[in-house]
Amino acid sequence: MTHYDLAIIGSGSGNSLITPDWDGRKVALIDGGVFGGTCLNVGCIPTKMFVFPAELATGAKEAGALGVDLELRGVRWRTIRDRIFSRIDAISWDGRRYRADELENVALYEDYVRFTGDRSLVTGAGEEIHADQVVIAAGSRAMLPDIPGITLPQVHTSDTIMRLDELPGRILIIGGGYIAAEFAHIFGAFGSAVTVVNRSGQLLRTLDDTVSAAFTAEAVRQWDVVLDHTVASLTANDDGSVHAVLAGDSARELDVDVVLVAAGRVPNTDRLDAAAVGLDLEADGRLVVDAQQRVLRDGAPVDGVWALGDVSNKFQLKHVANHEARIVSHNLTHPEDLRSSDHRFVPAAVFTHPQVAVVGLTESEALAKAEAEGFEVAVVVQQYGSTAFGWAMEDTTGFVKLIADRRTGLILGAHIMGHEASMIIQPVIQAMSFGLDAQSMASGQYWIHPALTEVIENALLSLKAG
C-alpha cells in the first residue's frame, strides 16, 4: 500500500487542488477517464465551441427578415470538429503530461478506483492507496435508458456525438433538457433534420413554467418535436440507419442516421463503492456533504474525506464545481478556519436558440415560499421588443422575467429567454448576490442606451416591489 498526504479522485475541477501548498508533500491524482474531466473534453467547452458556428449559420438563415440576403453555402463539419478537438485534446494532453511527468510530488493513476475504507482505495489494477486526505471529484456520466437497441453503434451520448466523422442527415435526440436543447440547435443549424422526443409535454421542464412553455413553442417551430412520447425500440436497418419506434398517445416510427441520448447524467458514486463503505447518499446517488464539503456518514463528517462537483451537488455546472474546489482547497490546508460553499444564487444557461439563462427561484417556488413565510411576490415579464435594441433585431420572442419579494424589493429569481441571455442575466446575479433591491438597481446606476441590457432596466422599473 502506498501512502499519500492527499489523494484526489478526478482530474477535472479536482485537478485545481494541486496548489503550491502541496509542494513537498505526496499527492495522488486518480482518473480512469480522459484527463481534464467532463467540461474540458465532452461538456461545456467543446459544446460551446460548436454553438458559436451554429449561431453564425442561424444568423445567415434569419438575416433576410432584416433585409440582408445572406446565403449559407454549406457547413464543413470536419473542419469545425477538428478545430475544436485539436485545441481541446492538446490541452488535455499537456495537463496530463504536466501532472504525470513534471511534478515530482504528484503520482498520476490512470485507472478507476474504489473505496476499501474511509481513506483507503484500490485501483482497477489492484494497486492499494491510502491518504491522510481524500477528495472525491469523480463527476458524473451520461445515463443510458433501458431501451432495446440502446447499444447500437449509431447511438451516442454527449461523450461521443461531437466526434462524428460526418454531419448526420437525420438525427434523433432523446430527451428535453439542457443537453438535448443545445445539440438540437447545433445540428439543426448545420442542416441536419432534427427530431426531439421527450417523455413530458414541455422541453426544459425543470425551469420556470413561462420559460419552458415559451422555449417549447420556439423548439416546435425549429425542429420536429415529439412530446409525451418515449422511444420504445431502436433497430439497425440494412443501410446502416436506425429505425426508431416511438410510444405515446399515438405510435410513430422513423428512420434516422444517428441517435443522441440526452436523458440526463448520473453521479459516479456507484463506481467508487461509496455505499459499501457507508458514505451517505442522496436518493439520486450523490454523496451527501455538509456546507464545508465534508462527506458524511450517518449525518456526521468523515474525517479527511471531501467531495465536490457533480458527484455531490445537484447543479452539474462547472462554475459550481470550481467554486467548491476553491472551498475545499482552503479547507484542506486551514482546518482551523473552515469555509462554507455558497449555493444561494447559482445561475445556469442553456446555449440553444434562443438562449436561456436562469438564477434563483421559479415563480411557483417563490409563491410557495411566500405562502410559507407570509409575504407577497411581485412578478414582471418584459419583452426584448420593449427596447430600442429589441426593435433593431425585430425581436418578438425574447423576454426577461423577474420575481421579487414585494416587501423588500429583493430579487428572488430571474429567467431570461433570448439573444445573449447568458450575458444579460449577469447584473441580476450580482444584485442578488450582494443584496441590491430592484429599485436601487434600476435607479442607482446608468444603463447604456440603446444596449440590450435596457430590457433588465425596464423590467426592474416595471417591477412593483420595494
N, C-alpha and C positions, 0 to 999 in steps of 0.2 A: 504494500500500500504506500502511495506517495502522498506526502503531506504538503499542503499549501496554506499560505496565510489567507488567500482569497480564491474562491472558485466561482466563476461566472458561467451560467448556462445560457448560451445565446449570444450571438455576435452582432445583433442589431443595436438597439439602444444600450444594451449591456456592455458593448464594446467601449462606450464612452466612460465607463467606470475606471478604466485603467489610466489613472492620472499620475502626476509626479509624486503624489502621496504614497504610491506603492513602489516607488523606486527602491531597490534593495530588498524588497520582500517578494516572496514567491507567489505568482498568480497563475491559475489555470483558467484558460478560456476554452469552453467546450461547445461545439456546434457540429451536428451531423449534416446540416444543410449547406446552402451556398453562403459563403462568408458575407456578412453585411446585413443579413436579415431580410424581412419582408419588404419594408419600404423601399430600400435601395434596389432590390433585384426583381421583385414581382408586384410591387404595390404603388405607393404614392408617386415615386419619381418617374418610372417608365410610363405609367398610365397618363400622367400629365404631359409628358413629352409626346405622347400620341394625341392628346386632346388639343394641343396648340395647332398642329397642322389640320386637325379636324375642324377647328374653328375657322381657319383660313378657307378650307373647302366650303364650309357652310356659308361664309360671308360671300363667296362668289355666287352661290346659288340665290342668296337673298338680296343681292345688291340691286337687282332690276327694279324692285319696288321703290327705290330711291332715284331711279333714272340713270343708273350706271349699269351698263351692259357688260358684265364680266362672264368669261367662259371658263368653266372648269374642264380643262382638256384631258385630265387624267390624274391618277394618283399612283405614284411609284412606291408600292408597299415595301419592297425590299430596301429601297433607299431610305425610307423613313425608319424601318426596323433596324437596319444596320447602323444608321447614325446614332440611334438611341443606345443600342446594346454595345457598340464599340466603346462608347463612353462609360456606360454603367459597368460592363464586365471588367474594364480596366481599373475602375475604382475598387471594385470588389477584390480583384486580384492583388492590387497594390496594398489594400488594407490587410489582406491575408498574409502577404509576404512580410509586411512590417511587423505584424504580431508574431509570426512564426519564426522569422529569421533574424530580425534586427533587435529585438528586446530580449536581453539575456535572462531577465527575471520572469518572462512570460512563457508558458508552455501551451501550445495550441493543440487541442484534441479534436480532430476532425471526425467525430463519431457522436452517436446518440448516447444518452446516459440515463440512468435511472437511480433513484434513491435506494439505499440499503439501510440507512439510518438517518438521524437528523442532519448530519453534515458529512455523511459518507455516501459515496457514489460508486457505480461501476459502469464502465463503458460497454458498448456492444462487443468490443474485442476482449472484454474481461479484465481491463485494467482498473484497479481499485484506487480511488482518490478519497482523501479526507482533507477538510479545510476548517480553519477557525471561523471563517465567514463564508456563507454560500448565498449567492444572488441568483434567483430564478428569473430569467428574462427570455424564456423559451418560446414566446409568441403563440401564434395560432396557425391553423391551416384551413384550407378550403374544405367545406363539408360536401360530401357526395351523398345525395339522397338515394334511397333504396328503389332504384328503377331498373327493370330488366334492360340490359344493353348499356348500362352506365359506364362500363369498362371498355367500350369500343374505342379504337384509336382515334376516331373522329371527334370524340368527346373530350373537351378541355375544361380546365379551370383557369382562373386568372394567372396561375403559375406558368401556364404554357401557351395560352392563346396569343400572346403578343409575339411569339417567336415562330408563328406560322410562316411557311415558305411563300405562300401566295395569299392574296386577299380573297376570301371566300365570296362566291357569288351570292350564296344564301346562308344565313346563319340563324340558328335558333338559340335564344337566350332564355334560360330557365331561372326565374327569379325576378323580383321587382324592387330591389333595394339599391343601395349606392352603386355597387359594382355593376349590376345589370344596367342601370341608367347611364353610367359612364361609357360602358362598352357599346351600348346601343347607339349612343351619339357617335363614337369613333367609327364604328363600321358603317353606320348609316351615312355619315358624312363622306366616307370614302367610296360609297357606291354599292355596298352590299345590300341585298334585300334582307331586312331585319324583322324577325318575328320574336316578340317577347311574350312568354307565357308566365302568368302569375296566378298563384292559387287564391289570392284575395281579390277584392273588387277595385282596389286602387294601388298605384305604384307609390313608393316611398311612404308607406302607410304608417311608419313609426314617427313621422314628422307631424307638424301641426296640420289639422284637417284642411285648412284653407290652402296650404301649400300642396298637400298631397292631391287634393282634388284638381287644383289648377295645373299641376305638373302632369297628372294623368291625362287631362284633356289635351295638353300640348303633345304628349307622347303619342296619343292616338292619331294626332294629325301627322306625325312624322313617320311612325313605324306601324307595322301590323301588330297590334297589342291584343292579346287574348287574355281576358280577365276571368277570374273564378274558374280557372281550369288548372289541371296538373298534367304532367307528362306521364302517360301510362306505360309506354314502352318505346324503346329505340332499337331498330334493327338495321343491319347493313344491307344496302342494295348491291346488285352485281356491279354497278358502275362506280362504286366507291362512295356514293352518297348515303345519307341516313334517312330512314323512314321513321317518322315520329307519329305516334298515336296519342292524341290528347283526350282527356276525360274531364267532363264538366256537365253543364246543363245540356250541351249537345256535343256529340262526338265529332272530332275533326282529325284529319290526317294531313301530313305534309312531308315533303322531301326537302332536305337541306344538305349543304356540303359540310358544315361544321356545327357542332353544338357547344355552347358555353354554359357551364353550370355555375350560376352565381346565386346559390341558395344560402349563403352565409358562411361563417367561419366558426371553428371550434377551438378552444384553448388546448394546448399540448400537454396538459397535466396528466392525461392518461398514459402518455408515453414515458412519463417520468416516474410512474408508480407512486404518485403523490398520495393517493388514498391508502396505499399499502402501508405507508409509514405514519398514517394517522393525521395527515395535514387536513385542515378544514377546507371544504369545497362548497362553492355556491351550487345552486340547482343546475346551472348550465355548465358546471365543471371547472369554473375559475377558482383559483386559490383565494381564500379569504385572507385579507391583510388588514392591519389597522391603519390609522392615519399616518403613521411613520413608515409604512410599507413593510412592517414586520409580518411574516407569515404566522398564522395562528393554528393552534391545536386546542380543541375544546375551549375555544374563545380566548386563549392566552397566548402571548408571543412565544414562539420557539426561539430559543437563544441562538443568535448568529445566523438566522435564516430570513432572507428578504425576498421580495418579488416586485416586479414592475412590468408594465406594458400589458399586452393582450392576454397574457397568461393569468392576470389577476384583476384587470379593470374591465368595465363594460363598454368602454368607448371605442376600442380598437382604432386609435388615432395616434399617429407618430408624434404629434406635438404633446400629447398626454404622456406617452412613454418617455419622451425626452425630459419633461418636467419631473416625472417620478424618478428618472435616473439621476437628476441633479439632487433630489432629496436624499436618495439612497447613498449617493456618493458622499454627501456631507455626513450623514448619519453613521456610515461605516467608520469614519475617522474621528467623529466627535460624539462618542456615546454619552457624554455628559451633557450634551446640548442638542437633543434630537429635534429635528424639524418635521413639520407635517405637510403632506401634499394638499394642494388647494384644488378641489374639483367643483367649485361652486359655479363657475361660468365657463364651461368648456364649449367652444364653438366647433362647428363642423361645416364642411362644404361638399357639395356634390358637383363635380366638374362635368356636367352634362349640358344639354342645350334645351332650354335656358338653364343657366347656373342656379343652384340653390345654396343658401347659407343660413345657418340657424345658430342660436345661442339661447340658453335659458329655457323657461317653461313654455309649453304649448298653451293655447287658450284653455283647453279642457283641464290641464294640470293647474293652471293659475286659478280657475274658477273653483276647483276642488280645494286648493289651498286657502282661497278667500273664504269659502264656506266654513272651513275648519277653524280659521283664525279670526273671523269676524271683520272682514274689510271688503271693500268693493274694488272691482277690477275695471280699468279703463283700457279700451282696445281701439286701435285705428288701423285702417288699411289705406295706404297711399300709393297711387299708381305712378309708375315711372313717367307716364304721359302727362303728369301734372307739372313737369319741369321742362325748361327750355331744351335741355339735352335729350329728354324723352321725346320732345317734338322732333328734334333733329333726326332721331332714329326712327321716327314714326312707330314708336313702341306702343303696342296695345295689350301686352300680356304681363310685363314686369310690374312688380309691386313690392312694397315694404309693409310688413305687419308688425306693429309694436304693441306690447302688452305691459301695463304698468299698474302699480298699487296706487289707487286713486287718492289715498290719504297723503302719501309722501312724494308721489311723483317718481319714485324709483322704478326703473325698468325691470320687469320680471322676465321678459323674453322678446326676442326679435327673430323674424322669419322673413327671408327675402328670396324672391324668385326673379331672375332677370340678369341682364348684362352685368358681368363682373360683380355678381352678388358677394363673392368671397372677399372682395376688397371693400365694397360698400359697407359691409357689416362691421368693419373693424372699429370705427368710432363708437358704436354702440357697445361693443365688447369692453372698450376702455371705460366708458361711462359706468357700466355695470360693475366692473372690477374695482373702480375707485369711488363708488358711491355717489356718482353725479346724477342728480334728478333731471327729469326730462326738460323742465322749463329752463334750468340753469344751462343745460347742454345746448338748448336751442338758441338762447338769447345771449349767452356769455362769451360767444366767440364769433368770428367772421366765418361765413360759409362762402367758398369761392363760387361766383356766378360766371357762367352757367354750367358749372360742373354737375355731374350726375349725383354727387353727394347731396345736392339740394333736396333730393327726394327724402333723405333722412331728416333734414331740417324741416321740411313741410310736414312730415309725419309727426315730429315732435311738437310742432306748433298746433297741430290738429288734435293732439292727444289731450283730452280733458282730464288732466291729473295734476295733483300737487297744489 
